[in-house]
Amino acid sequence: MSTRTLVVLTTCATAAEAEGLARVLVERRLAACVNALPEVVSTFRWQGGVQRERESLLVIKTTEARLAAVEAAIQERSSYELPEMIAIPVAGGSERYIDWVRSAVADA
């Protein structure tokens, strides 16, 4: 499995939902760190119309090897019919930080 570092983005309907998901991801060693932005305004097309909603955005640091499990946790805990889950490869950064991410999500 790949240890390539990823940043995963997802949104939650409420701050409480975001906090619960963040905690589960870190407790299960699926994420090294999750940043929660408690109030973002999202404008999107859904069911034939333009919607505007207040949401919480999670920025999840993980590895490619953990991506499927991260997606499963998002699906399991999201109140959305179609939860956002976008994974972005990390092209660079502090090697010490990237090493920490990898070790934090490695099997105990």
Buried (B, 14 or more C-beta within 10 A) or exposed (E): EEBEBBBBEBBBBEBEBBBEBBEBBBEEBBBBBBEBEEEEEEEEEEEEEEEEEEBBBBBBBBBBBBBEBBBEBBEEBBEBEEBBBEBEEBEEEEEEBBEBBBEBBEEE
